[in-house]
Amino acid sequence: MRSRCGVLLWIVFSIVPAVAASPCQDVPFDFIQNQIVLHATIDGKGPYNFLLDTGTRRAMIDTRVVKQLRIPLNGVRNEISGAGSRRVFGKQVTLGELRIGTLVVHGLAADAFDLSALSLKFGRPLDGALGFGFLESRIVQFDYFRRHIRFCSESPFGPGNRPPDTRWRASFPMEFSENSILPVLGECYINRKRLPVTLDTGSGFGLILFPQAIHVLGMEQFMPNGRPIVASGYRGKVLMREGCVRSLRLKTIDLGAVEAAYVERGYGESENPEHRAGNLGNIILQDFLITLDYRHRVVVLEIAPD
């Protein structure tokens, strides 16, 4: 397993008619700094780098790209959600034709937002992000092992949509905490305490623990000993400490001890741990084949082959 204690990186936002000639459309992705990057064209121009981020509400596009393509702004301002403590706003635009592999989407609503700071952290241009507004009517598989995203027209698990649980596979109802669009995994146990976490493909970390969850777990004493980490989110910086938890179990899947990041400031301070204790990011998620069936509200995690 690649999710044991030791490695931490950084965190990282719509009308969706799709062309679906076959049950699934496979799209390759790059895995850069533990981030899922899809290559897309807009109105035949590009390719552009887009994050696929379950933790963002709307699609986003960098203001630089908007200017290059002369996409008109419609005057509507939307607040950007995500990690960080600043209030940030984007201006609404509509993308004509977004093409990702063989998948074509017309009329995708997005927020134009300056992504230059994240591009600098990323080490290459970050042109946009695709979030809940892009995913909400889709059935999507994240195949980290083969570096493919599959957009499916039917559930891969048949009419029942919920495969049986085993020690290698766990299925969850797709639930959302209050004011959140992140899928909640309710049957998550951290150090044997039931603490729900959200599944965030926009996070380059493993397990992120929010401040009130750290208190519930009685782990405040360990925070001063952890290496300081400054992470970057859409709304600015997040201050965290490197750490670890003794055990993490996702329903029937026992991952044992895993790395964790303890949030000090900038993310999740107001979260009630009974509703959301933290996030699972790509350092842990990359060990799974993940199916997010937004259409039937099902999440399935399956241990990927080594």
N, C-alpha and C positions, 0 to 999 in steps of 0.2 A: 504494500500500500504506500502511496506517496504522501499520505496525509499525516504522518507522524510528526512529533514535535521538532521544529527546527527552522522553517523557512517562512518569511513573511514579506509581502509586497504592498501594493497600494489599491485604494478603492476607485473605483470609478462610480439621459433620459434617454388623421390615421383612418378610416375607410379602407377596407382590406379585401376587395374582390380579387381572387387569385385564379390563375390559369392552372387547372388540375387535370391533365390528360392521363396520369397514372396515379396509383394510390399514394406514392411518396415521390417528392422531388428532392434529390440529394444536392446539397450545396457545400462545397469545401470551405473551410475557414482556416485562418492563421491563428495560432495561439501565441500571442505576443505579450510578454510580461504578465502571464496568467490572465489574459483578456481574450475574449472571442471576437475576432475581427473578420467581418464579411466585406467582400469587395462588390461594390454596387455601381451602376451607372445611373445617371439622372438625365432624362431626355437625350440619351445616346452619348453623353459626355462622361468622362471619368477614365479609369475607375476611381472611386472614392472609398475611404476606409470608414466603415460603420461598426461600432460596438453593438453586439446583441445583448441587451441588458434587461433582465426581468424586473429590475428594481427601479425603472424609470416609467413615468406616467405617459408621456407623449414622446413621439419621435423628436429628435433634435438635429439641427444642421448648423454647421459653423457659418458665421456671418461672412467669412471670406469666400465660401463657396456660393452663398446667396448672391454676392456681388459679382463673382465670376460668371454665373449663369443668368444674371439679371432677373432673378426671381422676384416678383413684386411682393412687398409687405402689405398685409391687409389692415394694419393699424391696431389689431388686437394684441394686448400684452398679457402674457401668462407667466405666473410664478413658477420657477424651476424648482423641482423637488430633488432631494438626494442628500448625500452626506455634506457636512459643513455647517457653519453657523450663520452665514450671511444670507440675506434675502436677495435673490437674483431673479431677473425677469428676462424673458425672451419675447420676440415679436413673431406672431403667427404667420406662416406661409403655407402654401399648398404646392406639393411637388407633382409635376405632370406625370411622368412615367419613371418609376423606380424599378430597376431590373437587377435581380440578384440571381445569378445563374439562369435557370429557365423560369424562375418565378418573376412575374410581372405584377406590379401594383400601381394602380392609377389613382390620382387624387389623394395622396397621403398627406394628412395635416401634420405639420411639424412646427417647432419653435426655433427661430433663428437666434443663435446664442454664440458668444465669443468663446471658442474652445481652445484658444492659443495657449493658455496656461497648462491645460491638460495635455496638449500636443507636445509641449516642451518636456513635461514629465514622462510622456509616452515615448519620446525619442523619434517620433515621426508624425506627419500630419494626421490628426484625428478629425475627420470631416463630419461625423455625426454619430447618432446612437438611435437604435430602434428598441422601443420598449413596449409597455402594456397595450398602447393603442394599436400597435402593429400585430401583437400576439393574441389579443383577446378573443378572437373567433377561430383560432388555429389549433391544430394538433401538431406539436413540434417535438422532435427527438434531438437531443444533444448527444452526439457520439464523439466524445473526446478522444477515444482510443484511435479512431480512424480519421479524426479531424473533419467530421462532416456534420452538418445540420440537415435534418430531414423534415420537410413540410409535407404532412400527410393529409389526404382527404378523408381517411377513415381511421378509426382507432386500430393500432396494431394488435390489440388484445381482444378483438371481436366484439360481439353485441353486448356482453356484460361489462366491458371496459375496465374491470377491476380484477387483475390476475391474482391468484392466491399468493399469500405471503410465504416466504421461506427465509432461511438465514442469509440468503444472497439477494433477496428481492423484497421490497416493501412498497405497498401502495397506500396512498393517503387521499382523502377527499381534498379537493382544492378549495381551501378556505383563505379568507383574507382578514387581517386584523383591521380595526377601525382606522379609517382614513389611509389605508395602505393598499397598494395593488400587488404587493409581493406575496407569492404563495406561502402559506403558513404550514409547517410540519408540526402538527399538534402533539404527536406521540414521539417527542424527542426527550431524551433523558441525559442530563449533564451531571456527572458525579452522582448518579442515581436519583436526581431530582427531576421531576417532569417540568420542563421549561420549553415552551414552543419557540422555534426559530423560523426565520424566513429563508427562502431559497433565492439567492441573489447572484445571477450570472454576470452582473456588473462589478462584482467584488473580486479582486485579485488575492484576497486573503483566504484563510481556512475558516476557522470559527471566530467570529467577532462577538464579544460579550458586552452588552450595554451596562451602564453604571448601576442601575437598580438590581440587575441580575447578579452582578458581582457581589453586591451586598447580600442578596438572598443566599448565595453560595458560600458566604463567609470568606471571600478571597481578597478583601481589601488589603490584608497584611502582606500579600505577595506582590502587589502592584509596584511599590518602590524599588523592588529588586529587578524588575523587568527592564529590558533595553527600551529607551524611548523611541517611538516611531511617529513620524509626521506623514500622514496620508493625505491624498488629494481627492476631493469630491467635487461635484458640480457647484456646490455652494461654498467652496473654500477648504481650509485645512481641518483635519481631524487629528487630535492628539491621542495617542494610544501607548500602551506598554506591551512588550512581548511577554507571552506567558504560555501556560499549558493547562489542560484539565486532565484529571485522572482517567475519566471514561466518557465516551460519547456513544449513545445508542440511538439509532433511528428506527423506532418500532422494533423490528426483528433483526436488524443489522447492527452488530456490535463492532464499533471501530476501535475500541480500546482508548488509550491515551492519545490525544491529538494536540497540536499547537493551537494557541488561541491568542487573540489580541484583545486586551482590556481597554475599553474606551474610557479616556479621562474627560475629554471635552470635544464637542462638535458633532456628536451623533448619538441619537437614542437616549438622551438624558431624561426625556419625559415618558419613556416607554414603560408601561406596566409589565413586569416580567411574566405575569399570568397570561398576558396576551402576546407578548413578543419579548424574548430575552436576548435575541441577537440574530445574526445572519450566518448562513453558510455560504462561503464563496468558492471560487474555482480551484483552490488548492485541494480542497476536499472533494468537490463535485467532479473533478477530473477522473476520479476513480470509478465513476458510475456511467452507465447508459441511462439518461434521464428522459422520461416522456412527460411533457406538460400538455395535457389535453384540456385546453381552455374551453372547448366546446361542451364537453361532458363533465368538466370540473373534477379531473382526476390527475394526480401526480404519482408517477411510478419511478422508483430508484432501483437499478439493478447493478450489481457489482460487475464491472467490466473485466475482460480477460487481461492478464498481465502480458 
